[in-house]
Amino acid sequence: MGVIALFCYHQPTRRFVQNTPSLPYIAMVIMLAALITLVCCGEVRRKAPNNYIVLFIYTSAQALFLAIYASKFAPDEVLLAVGITAAVCLALTLFAFQTKYDFTMMGGILLVCVIILMLFGIVAIFVPGKIINLVYGSLGALIFSIYLIYETQMMMGGKHKYSNSPEEYVFAALNLYLDVVNIFTYILLIIGSSRD
């Protein structure tokens, strides 16, 4: 949040980011390298302090990438998106803790939904427009909201059919973080598209 605020409200930083087109690619490469390390290397993911170091590198690069993305929007739009994201995530987390419905069995359905969303995103590249962006943002926010419930219940374990291993706490935290970040980006896309 602090990095995003710096990039949105500090005009010299905002201009620097907008005039340096290679910066998002650098952040993306660092993010991808750290993410692949955490997902594919069980030794790194399960052993402290390596897991904390790689997670810190990932979240720092993700913060930079989000700040670059958010700097393209008006500061009041970003602030509104942060508030809506916080409210949605709090409500969904409370729902995941108290509901009797088991969302941990929805992994396959959610995977199919993300693949469809990805294909829709590819189509949206070639058919730009306000309506396409609103639909794409709405579908993305909905799918990752369900993912947040799914990941929260996976982390909780208990009476749910599936759960994460206690040794996978860094992986569970990474999944929840990615869900919140995706919800934020799609809500920001919805707000930005609706105000154009």
ABEGO torsion letter per residue (X at the ends): XAAAAAAAABAAAAAAAAABAAAAAAAAAAAAAAAAAAAABAAAAABOAAAAAAAAAAAAAAAAAAAAAAAABBAAAAAAAAAAAAAAAAAAAAAAAABABBAAAAAAAAAAAAAAAAAAAAAAAABBEAAAAAAAAAAAAAAAAAAAAAAAAAAAEEABABBBBAAAAAAAAAAAAAAAAAAAAAAAAAAAAAAX
